[in-house]
Amino acid sequence: MKKIISTPDAPAPIGPYNQAVLTGNTLYISGQIPMDSVSGELISGDIRKETKKSMENLAAILKAAGATFENVVKATIFVKDMHQFSQINEVYGAYFSEETAPARETVEVSNLPKFVNVEISMIAIV
C-alpha cells in the first residue's frame, strides 16, 4: 500500500508525479528544485541559495511525512556544473551530521527541469 505525501510548503509537482510516496516505512521524495512554493518563482544566480531552497523544499516534505533529515538514508544530487560541487556540498552538508549522513551520489547532467542548476531527491525511513 502506498500513501501520497503532499504539502503546500514545497512546490507542487510540474508533471504526473507526487512530491513523495510512502510505502511501508520507506519514503521516496521526488527531486526538488530551487522553486518557491508560494510564488512559483525559481531561485537562481547563486548556487548556494539554489541548494538551500532545494533543501528547504525537501525539509518541508520530510516534515509532512513526520520525518527529518535524520531519517534520510539516500540522497541524489543532480547538478548542471560539477565545478559548483564544493559550494553545493557546503550547503547540503549543513543539514546532516557526518556520523549519520546518508549515502549519496552526485551526478552532472546537461539539463534539469526548468533549466535549474541543482535538483536533489531523497529516500528516508520513517
Phi and psi in radians as a Rosetta constraint file:
Dihedral C 1 N 2 CA 2 C 2 CIRCULARHARMONIC -2.058 0.35
Dihedral N 2 CA 2 C 2 N 3 CIRCULARHARMONIC 2.595 0.35
Dihedral C 2 N 3 CA 3 C 3 CIRCULARHARMONIC -2.121 0.35
Dihedral N 3 CA 3 C 3 N 4 CIRCULARHARMONIC 2.281 0.35
Dihedral C 3 N 4 CA 4 C 4 CIRCULARHARMONIC -1.443 0.35
Dihedral N 4 CA 4 C 4 N 5 CIRCULARHARMONIC 2.275 0.35
Dihedral C 4 N 5 CA 5 C 5 CIRCULARHARMONIC -1.858 0.35
Dihedral N 5 CA 5 C 5 N 6 CIRCULARHARMONIC 2.248 0.35
Dihedral C 5 N 6 CA 6 C 6 CIRCULARHARMONIC -2.533 0.35
Dihedral N 6 CA 6 C 6 N 7 CIRCULARHARMONIC 2.511 0.35
Dihedral C 6 N 7 CA 7 C 7 CIRCULARHARMONIC -2.543 0.35
Dihedral N 7 CA 7 C 7 N 8 CIRCULARHARMONIC 2.494 0.35
Dihedral C 7 N 8 CA 8 C 8 CIRCULARHARMONIC -1.291 0.35
Dihedral N 8 CA 8 C 8 N 9 CIRCULARHARMONIC -0.128 0.35
Dihedral C 8 N 9 CA 9 C 9 CIRCULARHARMONIC -1.459 0.35
Dihedral N 9 CA 9 C 9 N 10 CIRCULARHARMONIC 0.012 0.35
Dihedral C 9 N 10 CA 10 C 10 CIRCULARHARMONIC -2.294 0.35
Dihedral N 10 CA 10 C 10 N 11 CIRCULARHARMONIC 2.741 0.35
Dihedral C 10 N 11 CA 11 C 11 CIRCULARHARMONIC -1.026 0.35
Dihedral N 11 CA 11 C 11 N 12 CIRCULARHARMONIC 2.468 0.35
Dihedral C 11 N 12 CA 12 C 12 CIRCULARHARMONIC -1.173 0.35
Dihedral N 12 CA 12 C 12 N 13 CIRCULARHARMONIC 2.579 0.35
Dihedral C 12 N 13 CA 13 C 13 CIRCULARHARMONIC -0.984 0.35
Dihedral N 13 CA 13 C 13 N 14 CIRCULARHARMONIC 2.551 0.35
Dihedral C 13 N 14 CA 14 C 14 CIRCULARHARMONIC -1.895 0.35
Dihedral N 14 CA 14 C 14 N 15 CIRCULARHARMONIC 0.464 0.35
Dihedral C 14 N 15 CA 15 C 15 CIRCULARHARMONIC -2.965 0.35
Dihedral N 15 CA 15 C 15 N 16 CIRCULARHARMONIC -2.941 0.35
Dihedral C 15 N 16 CA 16 C 16 CIRCULARHARMONIC -1.443 0.35
Dihedral N 16 CA 16 C 16 N 17 CIRCULARHARMONIC 1.193 0.35
Dihedral C 16 N 17 CA 17 C 17 CIRCULARHARMONIC -2.672 0.35
Dihedral N 17 CA 17 C 17 N 18 CIRCULARHARMONIC 3.004 0.35
Dihedral C 17 N 18 CA 18 C 18 CIRCULARHARMONIC -2.000 0.35
Dihedral N 18 CA 18 C 18 N 19 CIRCULARHARMONIC 2.817 0.35
Dihedral C 18 N 19 CA 19 C 19 CIRCULARHARMONIC -1.036 0.35
Dihedral N 19 CA 19 C 19 N 20 CIRCULARHARMONIC -0.729 0.35
Dihedral C 19 N 20 CA 20 C 20 CIRCULARHARMONIC -2.773 0.35
Dihedral N 20 CA 20 C 20 N 21 CIRCULARHARMONIC 2.750 0.35
Dihedral C 20 N 21 CA 21 C 21 CIRCULARHARMONIC -2.294 0.35
Dihedral N 21 CA 21 C 21 N 22 CIRCULARHARMONIC 2.247 0.35
Dihedral C 21 N 22 CA 22 C 22 CIRCULARHARMONIC -1.833 0.35
Dihedral N 22 CA 22 C 22 N 23 CIRCULARHARMONIC 2.174 0.35
Dihedral C 22 N 23 CA 23 C 23 CIRCULARHARMONIC -2.304 0.35
Dihedral N 23 CA 23 C 23 N 24 CIRCULARHARMONIC 2.127 0.35
Dihedral C 23 N 24 CA 24 C 24 CIRCULARHARMONIC 1.099 0.35
Dihedral N 24 CA 24 C 24 N 25 CIRCULARHARMONIC -2.202 0.35
Dihedral C 24 N 25 CA 25 C 25 CIRCULARHARMONIC -1.905 0.35
Dihedral N 25 CA 25 C 25 N 26 CIRCULARHARMONIC 0.292 0.35
Dihedral C 25 N 26 CA 26 C 26 CIRCULARHARMONIC -1.855 0.35
Dihedral N 26 CA 26 C 26 N 27 CIRCULARHARMONIC 2.204 0.35
Dihedral C 26 N 27 CA 27 C 27 CIRCULARHARMONIC -1.878 0.35
Dihedral N 27 CA 27 C 27 N 28 CIRCULARHARMONIC 2.123 0.35
Dihedral C 27 N 28 CA 28 C 28 CIRCULARHARMONIC -1.839 0.35
Dihedral N 28 CA 28 C 28 N 29 CIRCULARHARMONIC 2.017 0.35
Dihedral C 28 N 29 CA 29 C 29 CIRCULARHARMONIC -1.813 0.35
Dihedral N 29 CA 29 C 29 N 30 CIRCULARHARMONIC 2.203 0.35
Dihedral C 29 N 30 CA 30 C 30 CIRCULARHARMONIC -1.106 0.35
Dihedral N 30 CA 30 C 30 N 31 CIRCULARHARMONIC 2.715 0.35
Dihedral C 30 N 31 CA 31 C 31 CIRCULARHARMONIC -0.979 0.35
Dihedral N 31 CA 31 C 31 N 32 CIRCULARHARMONIC 2.339 0.35
Dihedral C 31 N 32 CA 32 C 32 CIRCULARHARMONIC -1.938 0.35
Dihedral N 32 CA 32 C 32 N 33 CIRCULARHARMONIC 2.313 0.35
Dihedral C 32 N 33 CA 33 C 33 CIRCULARHARMONIC -1.873 0.35
Dihedral N 33 CA 33 C 33 N 34 CIRCULARHARMONIC 2.945 0.35
Dihedral C 33 N 34 CA 34 C 34 CIRCULARHARMONIC -1.372 0.35
Dihedral N 34 CA 34 C 34 N 35 CIRCULARHARMONIC 1.198 0.35
Dihedral C 34 N 35 CA 35 C 35 CIRCULARHARMONIC -2.030 0.35
Dihedral N 35 CA 35 C 35 N 36 CIRCULARHARMONIC 2.353 0.35
Dihedral C 35 N 36 CA 36 C 36 CIRCULARHARMONIC -1.298 0.35
Dihedral N 36 CA 36 C 36 N 37 CIRCULARHARMONIC 2.263 0.35
Dihedral C 36 N 37 CA 37 C 37 CIRCULARHARMONIC -1.277 0.35
Dihedral N 37 CA 37 C 37 N 38 CIRCULARHARMONIC -0.415 0.35
Dihedral C 37 N 38 CA 38 C 38 CIRCULARHARMONIC -1.494 0.35
Dihedral N 38 CA 38 C 38 N 39 CIRCULARHARMONIC -0.927 0.35
Dihedral C 38 N 39 CA 39 C 39 CIRCULARHARMONIC -1.516 0.35
Dihedral N 39 CA 39 C 39 N 40 CIRCULARHARMONIC -0.385 0.35
Dihedral C 39 N 40 CA 40 C 40 CIRCULARHARMONIC 1.371 0.35
Dihedral N 40 CA 40 C 40 N 41 CIRCULARHARMONIC 0.066 0.35
Dihedral C 40 N 41 CA 41 C 41 CIRCULARHARMONIC -1.417 0.35
Dihedral N 41 CA 41 C 41 N 42 CIRCULARHARMONIC 2.574 0.35
Dihedral C 41 N 42 CA 42 C 42 CIRCULARHARMONIC -1.499 0.35
Dihedral N 42 CA 42 C 42 N 43 CIRCULARHARMONIC 2.496 0.35
Dihedral C 42 N 43 CA 43 C 43 CIRCULARHARMONIC -1.571 0.35
Dihedral N 43 CA 43 C 43 N 44 CIRCULARHARMONIC 2.198 0.35
Dihedral C 43 N 44 CA 44 C 44 CIRCULARHARMONIC -2.573 0.35
Dihedral N 44 CA 44 C 44 N 45 CIRCULARHARMONIC 2.894 0.35
Dihedral C 44 N 45 CA 45 C 45 CIRCULARHARMONIC 1.660 0.35
Dihedral N 45 CA 45 C 45 N 46 CIRCULARHARMONIC -0.200 0.35
Dihedral C 45 N 46 CA 46 C 46 CIRCULARHARMONIC -2.571 0.35
Dihedral N 46 CA 46 C 46 N 47 CIRCULARHARMONIC 1.870 0.35
Dihedral C 46 N 47 CA 47 C 47 CIRCULARHARMONIC -1.053 0.35
Dihedral N 47 CA 47 C 47 N 48 CIRCULARHARMONIC -0.526 0.35
Dihedral C 47 N 48 CA 48 C 48 CIRCULARHARMONIC -1.144 0.35
Dihedral N 48 CA 48 C 48 N 49 CIRCULARHARMONIC -0.809 0.35
Dihedral C 48 N 49 CA 49 C 49 CIRCULARHARMONIC -1.147 0.35
Dihedral N 49 CA 49 C 49 N 50 CIRCULARHARMONIC -0.645 0.35
Dihedral C 49 N 50 CA 50 C 50 CIRCULARHARMONIC -1.121 0.35
Dihedral N 50 CA 50 C 50 N 51 CIRCULARHARMONIC -0.780 0.35
Dihedral C 50 N 51 CA 51 C 51 CIRCULARHARMONIC -1.134 0.35
Dihedral N 51 CA 51 C 51 N 52 CIRCULARHARMONIC -0.750 0.35
Dihedral C 51 N 52 CA 52 C 52 CIRCULARHARMONIC -1.041 0.35
Dihedral N 52 CA 52 C 52 N 53 CIRCULARHARMONIC -0.761 0.35
Dihedral C 52 N 53 CA 53 C 53 CIRCULARHARMONIC -1.142 0.35
Dihedral N 53 CA 53 C 53 N 54 CIRCULARHARMONIC -0.712 0.35
Dihedral C 53 N 54 CA 54 C 54 CIRCULARHARMONIC -1.053 0.35
Dihedral N 54 CA 54 C 54 N 55 CIRCULARHARMONIC -0.740 0.35
Dihedral C 54 N 55 CA 55 C 55 CIRCULARHARMONIC -1.179 0.35
Dihedral N 55 CA 55 C 55 N 56 CIRCULARHARMONIC -0.665 0.35
Dihedral C 55 N 56 CA 56 C 56 CIRCULARHARMONIC -1.106 0.35
Dihedral N 56 CA 56 C 56 N 57 CIRCULARHARMONIC -0.682 0.35
Dihedral C 56 N 57 CA 57 C 57 CIRCULARHARMONIC -1.109 0.35
Dihedral N 57 CA 57 C 57 N 58 CIRCULARHARMONIC -0.733 0.35
Dihedral C 57 N 58 CA 58 C 58 CIRCULARHARMONIC -1.104 0.35
Dihedral N 58 CA 58 C 58 N 59 CIRCULARHARMONIC -0.725 0.35
Dihedral C 58 N 59 CA 59 C 59 CIRCULARHARMONIC -1.047 0.35
Dihedral N 59 CA 59 C 59 N 60 CIRCULARHARMONIC -0.712 0.35
Dihedral C 59 N 60 CA 60 C 60 CIRCULARHARMONIC -1.116 0.35
Dihedral N 60 CA 60 C 60 N 61 CIRCULARHARMONIC -0.695 0.35
Dihedral C 60 N 61 CA 61 C 61 CIRCULARHARMONIC -1.228 0.35
Dihedral N 61 CA 61 C 61 N 62 CIRCULARHARMONIC -0.749 0.35
Dihedral C 61 N 62 CA 62 C 62 CIRCULARHARMONIC -0.997 0.35
Dihedral N 62 CA 62 C 62 N 63 CIRCULARHARMONIC -0.798 0.35
Dihedral C 62 N 63 CA 63 C 63 CIRCULARHARMONIC -1.055 0.35
Dihedral N 63 CA 63 C 63 N 64 CIRCULARHARMONIC -0.739 0.35
Dihedral C 63 N 64 CA 64 C 64 CIRCULARHARMONIC -1.065 0.35
Dihedral N 64 CA 64 C 64 N 65 CIRCULARHARMONIC -0.450 0.35
Dihedral C 64 N 65 CA 65 C 65 CIRCULARHARMONIC -1.645 0.35
Dihedral N 65 CA 65 C 65 N 66 CIRCULARHARMONIC 0.049 0.35
Dihedral C 65 N 66 CA 66 C 66 CIRCULARHARMONIC 1.362 0.35
Dihedral N 66 CA 66 C 66 N 67 CIRCULARHARMONIC 0.517 0.35
Dihedral C 66 N 67 CA 67 C 67 CIRCULARHARMONIC -2.251 0.35
Dihedral N 67 CA 67 C 67 N 68 CIRCULARHARMONIC 3.055 0.35
Dihedral C 67 N 68 CA 68 C 68 CIRCULARHARMONIC -2.390 0.35
Dihedral N 68 CA 68 C 68 N 69 CIRCULARHARMONIC -3.124 0.35
Dihedral C 68 N 69 CA 69 C 69 CIRCULARHARMONIC -1.096 0.35
Dihedral N 69 CA 69 C 69 N 70 CIRCULARHARMONIC -0.365 0.35
Dihedral C 69 N 70 CA 70 C 70 CIRCULARHARMONIC -1.125 0.35
Dihedral N 70 CA 70 C 70 N 71 CIRCULARHARMONIC -0.401 0.35
Dihedral C 70 N 71 CA 71 C 71 CIRCULARHARMONIC -1.468 0.35
Dihedral N 71 CA 71 C 71 N 72 CIRCULARHARMONIC -0.206 0.35
Dihedral C 71 N 72 CA 72 C 72 CIRCULARHARMONIC -1.277 0.35
Dihedral N 72 CA 72 C 72 N 73 CIRCULARHARMONIC 2.259 0.35
Dihedral C 72 N 73 CA 73 C 73 CIRCULARHARMONIC -1.935 0.35
Dihedral N 73 CA 73 C 73 N 74 CIRCULARHARMONIC -0.291 0.35
Dihedral C 73 N 74 CA 74 C 74 CIRCULARHARMONIC -2.654 0.35
Dihedral N 74 CA 74 C 74 N 75 CIRCULARHARMONIC 2.369 0.35
Dihedral C 74 N 75 CA 75 C 75 CIRCULARHARMONIC -2.322 0.35
Dihedral N 75 CA 75 C 75 N 76 CIRCULARHARMONIC 2.582 0.35
Dihedral C 75 N 76 CA 76 C 76 CIRCULARHARMONIC -2.243 0.35
Dihedral N 76 CA 76 C 76 N 77 CIRCULARHARMONIC 2.222 0.35
Dihedral C 76 N 77 CA 77 C 77 CIRCULARHARMONIC -1.954 0.35
Dihedral N 77 CA 77 C 77 N 78 CIRCULARHARMONIC 2.178 0.35
Dihedral C 77 N 78 CA 78 C 78 CIRCULARHARMONIC -1.855 0.35
Dihedral N 78 CA 78 C 78 N 79 CIRCULARHARMONIC 2.252 0.35
Dihedral C 78 N 79 CA 79 C 79 CIRCULARHARMONIC -2.333 0.35
Dihedral N 79 CA 79 C 79 N 80 CIRCULARHARMONIC 2.499 0.35
Dihedral C 79 N 80 CA 80 C 80 CIRCULARHARMONIC -1.387 0.35
Dihedral N 80 CA 80 C 80 N 81 CIRCULARHARMONIC -0.460 0.35
Dihedral C 80 N 81 CA 81 C 81 CIRCULARHARMONIC -2.421 0.35
Dihedral N 81 CA 81 C 81 N 82 CIRCULARHARMONIC 1.862 0.35
Dihedral C 81 N 82 CA 82 C 82 CIRCULARHARMONIC -1.083 0.35
Dihedral N 82 CA 82 C 82 N 83 CIRCULARHARMONIC -0.297 0.35
Dihedral C 82 N 83 CA 83 C 83 CIRCULARHARMONIC -1.148 0.35
Dihedral N 83 CA 83 C 83 N 84 CIRCULARHARMONIC -0.290 0.35
Dihedral C 83 N 84 CA 84 C 84 CIRCULARHARMONIC -1.625 0.35
Dihedral N 84 CA 84 C 84 N 85 CIRCULARHARMONIC 0.069 0.35
Dihedral C 84 N 85 CA 85 C 85 CIRCULARHARMONIC -0.976 0.35
Dihedral N 85 CA 85 C 85 N 86 CIRCULARHARMONIC -0.782 0.35
Dihedral C 85 N 86 CA 86 C 86 CIRCULARHARMONIC -1.104 0.35
Dihedral N 86 CA 86 C 86 N 87 CIRCULARHARMONIC -0.639 0.35
Dihedral C 86 N 87 CA 87 C 87 CIRCULARHARMONIC -1.219 0.35
Dihedral N 87 CA 87 C 87 N 88 CIRCULARHARMONIC -0.738 0.35
Dihedral C 87 N 88 CA 88 C 88 CIRCULARHARMONIC -1.085 0.35
Dihedral N 88 CA 88 C 88 N 89 CIRCULARHARMONIC -0.817 0.35
Dihedral C 88 N 89 CA 89 C 89 CIRCULARHARMONIC -1.071 0.35
Dihedral N 89 CA 89 C 89 N 90 CIRCULARHARMONIC -0.654 0.35
Dihedral C 89 N 90 CA 90 C 90 CIRCULARHARMONIC -1.078 0.35
Dihedral N 90 CA 90 C 90 N 91 CIRCULARHARMONIC -0.822 0.35
Dihedral C 90 N 91 CA 91 C 91 CIRCULARHARMONIC -1.209 0.35
Dihedral N 91 CA 91 C 91 N 92 CIRCULARHARMONIC -0.861 0.35
Dihedral C 91 N 92 CA 92 C 92 CIRCULARHARMONIC -0.958 0.35
Dihedral N 92 CA 92 C 92 N 93 CIRCULARHARMONIC -0.803 0.35
Dihedral C 92 N 93 CA 93 C 93 CIRCULARHARMONIC -1.087 0.35
Dihedral N 93 CA 93 C 93 N 94 CIRCULARHARMONIC -0.428 0.35
Dihedral C 93 N 94 CA 94 C 94 CIRCULARHARMONIC -1.184 0.35
Dihedral N 94 CA 94 C 94 N 95 CIRCULARHARMONIC -0.271 0.35
Dihedral C 94 N 95 CA 95 C 95 CIRCULARHARMONIC -1.612 0.35
Dihedral N 95 CA 95 C 95 N 96 CIRCULARHARMONIC -0.074 0.35
Dihedral C 95 N 96 CA 96 C 96 CIRCULARHARMONIC -2.331 0.35
Dihedral N 96 CA 96 C 96 N 97 CIRCULARHARMONIC 2.676 0.35
Dihedral C 96 N 97 CA 97 C 97 CIRCULARHARMONIC -1.617 0.35
Dihedral N 97 CA 97 C 97 N 98 CIRCULARHARMONIC 2.567 0.35
Dihedral C 97 N 98 CA 98 C 98 CIRCULARHARMONIC -1.050 0.35
Dihedral N 98 CA 98 C 98 N 99 CIRCULARHARMONIC -0.564 0.35
Dihedral C 98 N 99 CA 99 C 99 CIRCULARHARMONIC -1.193 0.35
Dihedral N 99 CA 99 C 99 N 100 CIRCULARHARMONIC -0.522 0.35
Dihedral C 99 N 100 CA 100 C 100 CIRCULARHARMONIC -2.114 0.35
Dihedral N 100 CA 100 C 100 N 101 CIRCULARHARMONIC 0.238 0.35
Dihedral C 100 N 101 CA 101 C 101 CIRCULARHARMONIC -1.052 0.35
Dihedral N 101 CA 101 C 101 N 102 CIRCULARHARMONIC 2.558 0.35
Dihedral C 101 N 102 CA 102 C 102 CIRCULARHARMONIC -1.349 0.35
Dihedral N 102 CA 102 C 102 N 103 CIRCULARHARMONIC 2.940 0.35
Dihedral C 102 N 103 CA 103 C 103 CIRCULARHARMONIC -1.150 0.35
Dihedral N 103 CA 103 C 103 N 104 CIRCULARHARMONIC 2.704 0.35
Dihedral C 103 N 104 CA 104 C 104 CIRCULARHARMONIC -2.801 0.35
Dihedral N 104 CA 104 C 104 N 105 CIRCULARHARMONIC 2.646 0.35
Dihedral C 104 N 105 CA 105 C 105 CIRCULARHARMONIC -2.310 0.35
Dihedral N 105 CA 105 C 105 N 106 CIRCULARHARMONIC 2.687 0.35
Dihedral C 105 N 106 CA 106 C 106 CIRCULARHARMONIC -2.192 0.35
Dihedral N 106 CA 106 C 106 N 107 CIRCULARHARMONIC 2.230 0.35
Dihedral C 106 N 107 CA 107 C 107 CIRCULARHARMONIC -2.188 0.35
Dihedral N 107 CA 107 C 107 N 108 CIRCULARHARMONIC 2.250 0.35
Dihedral C 107 N 108 CA 108 C 108 CIRCULARHARMONIC -1.479 0.35
Dihedral N 108 CA 108 C 108 N 109 CIRCULARHARMONIC 2.309 0.35
Dihedral C 108 N 109 CA 109 C 109 CIRCULARHARMONIC -2.236 0.35
Dihedral N 109 CA 109 C 109 N 110 CIRCULARHARMONIC 2.829 0.35
Dihedral C 109 N 110 CA 110 C 110 CIRCULARHARMONIC -1.375 0.35
Dihedral N 110 CA 110 C 110 N 111 CIRCULARHARMONIC -0.556 0.35
Dihedral C 110 N 111 CA 111 C 111 CIRCULARHARMONIC -2.676 0.35
Dihedral N 111 CA 111 C 111 N 112 CIRCULARHARMONIC 2.751 0.35
Dihedral C 111 N 112 CA 112 C 112 CIRCULARHARMONIC -2.298 0.35
Dihedral N 112 CA 112 C 112 N 113 CIRCULARHARMONIC 2.921 0.35
Dihedral C 112 N 113 CA 113 C 113 CIRCULARHARMONIC -0.925 0.35
Dihedral N 113 CA 113 C 113 N 114 CIRCULARHARMONIC 2.409 0.35
Dihedral C 113 N 114 CA 114 C 114 CIRCULARHARMONIC 1.017 0.35
Dihedral N 114 CA 114 C 114 N 115 CIRCULARHARMONIC 0.307 0.35
Dihedral C 114 N 115 CA 115 C 115 CIRCULARHARMONIC 1.032 0.35
Dihedral N 115 CA 115 C 115 N 116 CIRCULARHARMONIC 0.590 0.35
Dihedral C 115 N 116 CA 116 C 116 CIRCULARHARMONIC -1.289 0.35
Dihedral N 116 CA 116 C 116 N 117 CIRCULARHARMONIC 3.019 0.35
Dihedral C 116 N 117 CA 117 C 117 CIRCULARHARMONIC -1.690 0.35
Dihedral N 117 CA 117 C 117 N 118 CIRCULARHARMONIC -0.290 0.35
Dihedral C 117 N 118 CA 118 C 118 CIRCULARHARMONIC -2.608 0.35
Dihedral N 118 CA 118 C 118 N 119 CIRCULARHARMONIC 2.509 0.35
Dihedral C 118 N 119 CA 119 C 119 CIRCULARHARMONIC -2.491 0.35
Dihedral N 119 CA 119 C 119 N 120 CIRCULARHARMONIC 2.391 0.35
Dihedral C 119 N 120 CA 120 C 120 CIRCULARHARMONIC -2.289 0.35
Dihedral N 120 CA 120 C 120 N 121 CIRCULARHARMONIC 2.291 0.35
Dihedral C 120 N 121 CA 121 C 121 CIRCULARHARMONIC -2.090 0.35
Dihedral N 121 CA 121 C 121 N 122 CIRCULARHARMONIC 2.803 0.35
Dihedral C 121 N 122 CA 122 C 122 CIRCULARHARMONIC -2.550 0.35
Dihedral N 122 CA 122 C 122 N 123 CIRCULARHARMONIC 2.753 0.35
Dihedral C 122 N 123 CA 123 C 123 CIRCULARHARMONIC -2.188 0.35
Dihedral N 123 CA 123 C 123 N 124 CIRCULARHARMONIC 2.326 0.35
Dihedral C 123 N 124 CA 124 C 124 CIRCULARHARMONIC -2.308 0.35
Dihedral N 124 CA 124 C 124 N 125 CIRCULARHARMONIC 2.721 0.35
Dihedral C 124 N 125 CA 125 C 125 CIRCULARHARMONIC -1.881 0.35
Dihedral N 125 CA 125 C 125 N 126 CIRCULARHARMONIC 2.144 0.35
